[in-house]
Amino acid sequence: MIRLTVPAKALTAEGRDGVQAELARVLLCWEGAPDTAFFRAQAWSYLLELPEGAQVTAEDGQPRILAEVTVPAGALSERRKSGLVEDVTKVILAAAGLGQSEALRVWVLIHEQADGTWGAGGSVIRYADLKALAAGGADAWVDLRRTAAGRVAGGSGSAAGLRPGGDRGTGRGHTVRCRFGDPGRARSDRAAVPDRPRVRGPGRRGRRRRRCDAR
């Protein structure tokens, strides 16, 4: 889940239209979620716009933008956290029409939700359950509900990792390293998010869907 808090009029009209979906795709990619309708529907992205004058600093009244990302504890390695922060910042800068020199006006906070403290659909969902959902088919959610019900009675569950995502490029001069939705994404963490990713050139303006280049 991503919660984006911005002062009024801090985003361009075009940026405001697409920034939430763009941030959701970036988060899914760095989490390593599969490109399915189920997981896309769980990538919630909120936009909170503050009234004029509601945000200032001790120095000036220039707009600052805060992105808060909530993920299951253990979902992101330190390297993937770094990549997520970098890409979220670039998406926000593009949406606000700002250059990289203004990056300090964007803060990203990552909140790691402790295992067993997140519920969805009336059940407590653990990180291992998300891995099962990622690997399962159409009946995975039904199976998960049964597992969760059994766990309440017997007490069990462990944490496990999802596969990492790949790398992508974005337009407006902001190169985003990892994006969601490439059918050819790599299967290993090292291959999926390399330290020096290949990126594609700028995409067309407006609503875009980009491909990862990870091998």
N, C-alpha and C positions, 0 to 999 in steps of 0.2 A: 504494500500500500504506500502511496505517495501523497503527502499533503503539501501543497505549494501555497505559501502565503506571500502576497505581493501588495504593495501600495497601489492605490487607484491610479490607473492610466500608466502603470509601469511597463506593461506589455503592449506591443503593437497590435493592431486589429487582427492581422494575419497570424501573429504569434499566439494570441489568446485563443484563436479558434483551434489550433492544433497541438498546443503544448502539453495538454493532459494526456492525450493518447500517445504522444511521442515519448513522454516520460515513462508511461506504463510499459511501452515496448522495450525501452532501455533497461528498466528494472527486471523484466522477465528474462532478458538475454543474460544479464550478469548473474541472475539466480540460476540460470540453466534450465528453465522450465521448457517443456515441449511446446511446439506451436500447435495447440489444439484450442477449440472453442471453449472448452472447460477452463483451461488455465488463463486464457485471455479474459474470460469473464471474472476471474478472481483478482485481476490486476486493477485494483481500485485507485483512481487518481482524483484527488480533490483540489479545487482551486478556491482559495479564500482571498478575496480582494478587500483590503482595508480601506476605510474612508479616508478622504484627503486629510493630511495632518496627523494621522494615527501612528506614523512611524517616523522617528527622527534619530539622529545619533548625537553624541556630545559635540561633534564637529560641524555637521551640516544637515540639511534636510533632503539630500539626494536619496532617491529610493534604494532600499536594500531588499533583497529577495531571499526568502528562507524556504528550503525544501527539506521536509522531514520524511525519511524513508523507514518503514517498519518491515523487518524481515525476521524469519525464524532464526533463533540463535544457532550458529554453526553453518548457516546457509552460504555465507561469504567468507572466503579466505581474506587475509590482509591485502593481497594483490587484487582480488576482485572488488574489495571495498574501495581501493584506490581507483580502479577503473570506473566503478560506478559513480564515485564522486566527480571524477573528471568528465564523464559523459553527461551526467545530469547538469553540471555547470555549463557545459557547452550548449546543451539544448535550451537552457534558460536564457543564456546570453543571446542566442539567436532569436528567441521569442521576444526579447526585450529590445532587439535592435542594437545591442551593445557589442563592442569588440573585446578581444581577449584581455586588453589592458584594464578592463573594468571588472575582471573576474573576482576581485575581493569584495565586490558588492553582492556576491552570491554566496550564501552559506548552505552547506548540506549536512544534516545531522542524520546519522544512521542509528535507529533504535532496534536492538535485537530482542525479540520477544522470547522469553524463556520457554523451554519445551514444556508442554502441558498447560500453558496459560493462554492459549488461543482456542476459541470455539467457533465453529461454523456449522450451519445446518442442524443445530441442536446437539452437536457432539464436540468433545474436545479433540482437536486435531494435532497430532504430533508430527515432528519432522519426518520420521520414518513413514508416516501415513502419506505425506506428500510424495515421497519417493515411490511408494506403491501406486499412487495415482498417476504419476508420470509414466510408469512402466505399464500400467493397466489399460484395458480397453473400455468399451462402453459400460461395462458392469462394475468398473472399479469403485465408483462412489458407493454403490450398494454394498459391495464387499467391505469397504472401509467402514460404513455404518455398523455392519455386523461386528467387525473387529473392535470398534470403539465401544460397542455395547458389552462385548466380552471382556474388554479391558477394565471397564468399570467394576465388573463382578470379580475378576481375578487379579487385576493390577499388573500391568505389563506395559512395554513400549520402550523403544530405544531410538536414538538419533542416527540418521544416516544422511549421506550427501546426494544431491541431485547432480546431474551432469552440467558442466559449465556451458556457457554460450559462446558465440563467435564474435567476429569483429565487423563493424560497418562504417560507412562514411556518410556524412550529411552535407547539406548545402550551406550557403551563406558563410563560407570560410571557416566553419567550426567542424572539425573532423571528429566525429564520435566513433570511439573504438569498438563498441559492442552494441549491436541492435538485435531485435527479436524477429524471428520468422523466416530464417533461411533454411530451406529443406536440406541443404548439404552441410549442415554444421558438423564440426568434428566431434569425435566421440571421447576424446581424452582431454583432461584439463590443460595439459601442456600445449596440445595442438589447438584447442579451441580458443584460448585467449592468449596469444603469444605476447612476449614483452615488446616486440616491434611489429605491430599488426599491419597487414596490408589494408589499405582503405581505397574506396572508390572516390571519384571526383564528385563535385557538387551535383546534387539532384535538382530537379525542376522545382520552381517555386510552388507554394501551395501545399496541398495534401500530398504526402510522399510515402512510399513504402520501399525501403532499401534492403539490399542483400548483404549478408555477411560474406567476407572473403576468406574466413578462416579455413584452413585445410587440416 
